Amino acid sequence: MPGPFHHETGATLTRGVGTRADRGEPGRTASAVIPAIHAEHVSLRYPTGQEALRDLNLSIEGGEMVFLTGPSGAGKSSLLRLLVGLERPTRGRLHVEGRLLGPWPSDVLAYHRQRIGIVFQDHRLLADRTVFDNVALPLVIQGYGQREIGRRVRAALDQVALLGKESARPLALSGGEQQRVGIARAIVTRPPILLADEPTGNLDPDLALEIMQLFARLNELSTTVLVATHALEIVRRFRTRVLRLEAGQLKIDGPP
């Protein structure tokens, strides 16, 4: 469905720090890369008058894993809401995979959201459905056939080490297992971008580290991963980029 999307080709979108070229990887140069996420002077003001984001500028390259940190109310969740199209910038321009987010028709917005997997803190699993049914839900909505649904669900559960739990109900699982079901549901459509909003907030430190390591493994499969988290002690264990928001502004962009 390429037609309805607005791709801008007149500007070179680069970040220049931490790109594949910077890491010595062959075959790509920074100037040729269209970032997975690119924000230019993005601000978001809610109808209440609260300014959640102020003059935000950042780029995240495809295939990066990035932690988004900051105190409560810093704007982390607001940025994620913008990326999935739940809000629109008050000012500025926000691109996802080279597409300028804007006032899209509902079918185009739905297609955009299919390109993004979302993991929530509270799992949001359907307690009266099996693990298989919970993970399969995005595929059912998108109209996949039963054979393909079965194949993709099993593959997603295998990735999160839950193969064999298809018939279990969410309440019969541990908190860490429930979160992994939520991750399987987010990746079952094989989206190129995965967003996680405080995915370890309800987990003990050991389980939280396990979930973060799972995100790192998914990132190794070329998925762009953006994780909003307060868990700084876990973030420090990973040698990856950290963005820190304070009062809606980007204050730190660099190594942990």
C-alpha positions as CSV (number, residue, x, y, z in Angstrom):
1,M,0.0,0.0,0.0
2,P,2.6,2.6,-1.0
3,G,0.4,5.2,-2.5
4,P,-1.2,7.0,0.5
5,F,2.1,7.4,2.4
6,H,4.2,10.6,2.1
7,H,7.8,9.8,1.5
8,E,10.1,12.8,1.6
9,T,13.2,12.4,-0.6
10,G,14.4,16.0,-0.8
11,A,16.3,16.0,2.5
12,T,19.1,13.7,3.7
13,L,18.1,12.0,6.9
14,T,21.2,11.0,8.9
15,R,22.3,10.8,12.5
16,G,26.0,10.3,12.1
17,V,26.5,8.6,15.5
18,G,26.3,4.9,16.0
19,T,25.3,4.1,12.4
20,R,26.3,0.8,10.8
21,A,29.0,2.7,9.0
22,D,30.4,4.0,12.3
23,R,30.4,0.5,13.7
24,G,32.5,-0.6,10.7
25,E,29.8,-2.7,9.1
26,P,30.2,-3.0,5.3
27,G,27.8,-2.1,2.5
28,R,26.1,1.0,3.9
29,T,27.0,4.6,4.5
30,A,25.4,7.0,7.0
31,S,24.2,9.3,4.2
32,A,22.3,6.5,2.5
33,V,20.3,5.5,5.6
34,I,16.7,6.5,6.1
35,P,16.2,6.3,9.9
36,A,13.5,4.1,11.3
37,I,12.4,7.1,13.4
38,H,13.2,10.7,12.7
39,A,11.9,13.7,14.7
40,E,12.4,17.3,13.6
41,H,11.5,20.0,16.2
42,V,8.6,17.9,17.4
43,S,6.4,19.3,20.2
44,L,3.2,17.9,21.7
45,R,0.8,19.9,23.7
46,Y,-2.4,18.3,25.1
47,P,-5.7,20.1,25.1
48,T,-5.3,20.6,28.9
49,G,-2.3,22.8,28.1
50,Q,0.3,20.3,29.2
51,E,3.4,20.4,26.9
52,A,4.5,16.8,26.9
53,L,7.3,17.2,24.4
54,R,9.3,20.3,23.4
55,D,11.4,20.8,20.3
56,L,12.4,17.2,20.1
57,N,15.1,16.3,17.5
58,L,16.3,12.7,17.2
59,S,17.0,9.9,14.7
60,I,17.0,6.1,15.4
61,E,18.5,4.0,12.6
62,G,16.9,0.8,11.5
63,G,18.2,-2.1,13.5
64,E,19.2,-0.1,16.5
65,M,18.2,-0.9,20.1
66,V,17.7,2.3,22.1
67,F,16.6,2.8,25.7
68,L,14.3,5.8,26.4
69,T,14.7,7.0,30.0
70,G,13.6,9.9,32.3
71,P,11.4,10.6,35.3
72,S,7.7,10.1,35.3
73,G,6.0,12.8,33.2
74,A,9.2,13.3,31.1
75,G,7.4,12.5,27.9
76,K,8.4,8.9,27.2
77,S,4.9,7.5,26.8
78,S,3.9,10.6,24.8
79,L,6.6,9.9,22.3
80,L,5.5,6.3,21.9
81,R,1.9,7.5,21.4
82,L,3.0,9.7,18.6
83,L,4.9,6.9,16.9
84,V,1.9,4.7,16.8
85,G,-0.4,7.5,15.6
86,L,-2.5,7.8,18.8
87,E,-1.4,11.5,18.9
88,R,-0.3,14.0,16.4
89,P,2.6,16.5,16.9
90,T,1.4,20.0,17.7
91,R,4.5,21.3,15.9
92,G,7.3,19.7,13.9
93,R,7.7,16.7,11.7
94,L,7.8,13.0,12.7
95,H,8.9,10.3,10.2
96,V,8.7,6.6,10.7
97,E,10.5,4.5,8.1
98,G,10.7,7.6,5.9
99,R,6.9,8.2,6.1
100,L,5.8,11.6,7.4
101,L,3.1,11.0,10.0
102,G,0.0,13.0,9.4
103,P,-3.8,13.0,9.3
104,W,-4.2,9.7,7.5
105,P,-7.4,7.8,6.6
106,S,-8.2,5.0,9.0
107,D,-7.1,2.2,6.6
108,V,-3.7,3.8,6.1
109,L,-3.3,4.4,9.9
110,A,-4.1,0.7,10.5
111,Y,-1.4,-0.3,8.0
112,H,1.1,1.9,9.7
113,R,0.3,0.3,13.1
114,Q,0.8,-3.1,11.6
115,R,4.4,-2.1,11.0
116,I,5.0,-1.5,14.7
117,G,4.8,-4.0,17.6
118,I,3.9,-2.7,21.0
119,V,4.6,-4.2,24.4
120,F,2.8,-2.8,27.5
121,Q,3.7,-2.9,31.2
122,D,0.4,-4.6,32.2
123,H,0.5,-7.3,29.4
124,R,-3.1,-6.5,28.3
125,L,-3.8,-10.2,27.7
126,L,-7.3,-11.7,27.4
127,A,-7.7,-13.8,30.5
128,D,-10.5,-16.0,29.0
129,R,-8.4,-16.8,25.9
130,T,-5.5,-19.3,25.6
131,V,-1.9,-18.2,25.0
132,F,-2.3,-19.2,21.4
133,D,-5.4,-17.1,20.9
134,N,-3.8,-14.1,22.6
135,V,-0.7,-14.2,20.3
136,A,-2.8,-15.0,17.2
137,L,-5.2,-12.0,17.7
138,P,-3.2,-9.5,15.5
139,L,-3.1,-12.1,12.7
140,V,-6.8,-12.8,13.0
141,I,-7.5,-9.1,12.7
142,Q,-5.3,-8.8,9.7
143,G,-7.1,-11.7,8.0
144,Y,-4.4,-14.4,7.9
145,G,-5.5,-18.0,7.2
146,Q,-5.5,-20.6,9.9
147,R,-2.4,-22.5,8.7
148,E,-0.3,-19.3,8.5
149,I,-1.6,-18.2,11.9
150,G,-0.5,-21.5,13.4
151,R,2.9,-21.3,11.9
152,R,3.5,-17.7,12.9
153,V,2.2,-18.1,16.4
154,R,4.4,-21.2,17.1
155,A,7.4,-19.3,15.7
156,A,6.7,-16.3,17.9
157,L,6.3,-18.5,21.0
158,D,9.5,-20.3,20.2
159,Q,11.3,-16.9,20.1
160,V,10.2,-16.1,23.6
161,A,10.8,-19.7,24.9
162,L,7.1,-20.5,25.4
163,L,6.6,-23.1,22.8
164,G,4.4,-25.8,24.5
165,K,2.3,-23.3,26.4
166,E,-0.2,-22.7,23.6
167,S,-3.1,-24.1,25.5
168,A,-2.4,-22.4,28.9
169,R,-4.5,-19.5,30.1
170,P,-2.6,-16.3,31.1
171,L,-3.5,-16.4,34.7
172,A,-1.8,-19.8,35.0
173,L,1.5,-18.3,34.0
174,S,4.1,-16.4,36.0
175,G,4.4,-12.6,35.6
176,G,7.5,-13.0,33.4
177,E,5.8,-15.6,31.2
178,Q,2.8,-13.3,30.8
179,Q,5.1,-10.5,29.7
180,R,6.7,-12.9,27.2
181,V,3.3,-13.7,25.8
182,G,2.8,-10.0,25.3
183,I,6.1,-9.8,23.4
184,A,5.1,-12.8,21.3
185,R,1.9,-11.0,20.4
186,A,3.8,-7.9,19.5
187,I,6.3,-9.7,17.2
188,V,3.9,-12.3,15.6
189,T,3.3,-10.0,12.6
190,R,7.1,-9.6,12.2
191,P,7.1,-5.8,12.5
192,P,10.3,-3.9,11.7
193,I,9.9,-1.7,14.8
194,L,9.2,-2.8,18.3
195,L,8.2,-0.3,21.0
196,A,8.0,-1.2,24.7
197,D,6.5,1.1,27.4
198,E,7.9,0.2,30.9
199,P,7.8,-3.5,30.0
200,T,9.6,-4.6,33.2
201,G,7.8,-2.3,35.7
202,N,5.9,-5.1,37.4
203,L,8.8,-7.6,37.4
204,D,11.5,-8.4,39.9
205,P,15.1,-7.6,38.9
206,D,16.0,-11.1,37.6
207,L,12.8,-11.3,35.4
208,A,13.3,-7.7,34.2
209,L,16.8,-8.5,33.1
210,E,15.5,-11.6,31.3
211,I,13.0,-9.6,29.4
212,M,15.6,-7.0,28.4
213,Q,17.9,-9.7,27.2
214,L,15.0,-11.0,25.1
215,F,14.6,-7.6,23.5
216,A,18.4,-7.6,22.7
217,R,18.0,-11.0,21.0
218,L,15.1,-9.7,18.9
219,N,17.3,-6.7,18.0
220,E,20.0,-9.1,16.7
221,L,17.4,-10.2,14.2
222,S,17.4,-6.6,12.8
223,T,14.3,-5.4,14.6
224,T,14.5,-1.8,15.6
225,V,13.8,-1.7,19.4
226,L,12.9,1.3,21.5
227,V,12.3,0.6,25.2
228,A,11.0,3.2,27.6
229,T,12.1,2.3,31.1
230,H,12.9,3.5,34.6
231,A,15.2,0.5,35.2
232,L,18.5,2.3,34.9
233,E,20.4,-0.5,36.8
234,I,19.4,-2.8,34.0
235,V,20.0,-0.3,31.2
236,R,23.6,0.0,32.5
237,R,24.2,-3.7,31.7
238,F,23.7,-3.1,28.0
239,R,26.2,-1.3,25.7
240,T,23.6,0.5,23.7
241,R,22.3,4.0,23.1
242,V,20.3,5.9,25.8
243,L,18.0,8.8,25.3
244,R,17.0,10.7,28.4
245,L,14.0,13.0,28.5
246,E,13.4,15.6,31.1
247,A,10.3,17.8,31.1
248,G,9.6,16.9,27.4
249,Q,13.1,17.8,26.2
250,L,15.9,15.5,25.1
251,K,18.8,16.1,27.6
252,I,21.1,13.1,26.9
253,D,21.7,11.1,23.7
254,G,24.6,8.8,24.0
255,P,26.1,5.7,25.6
256,P,24.8,4.3,28.9
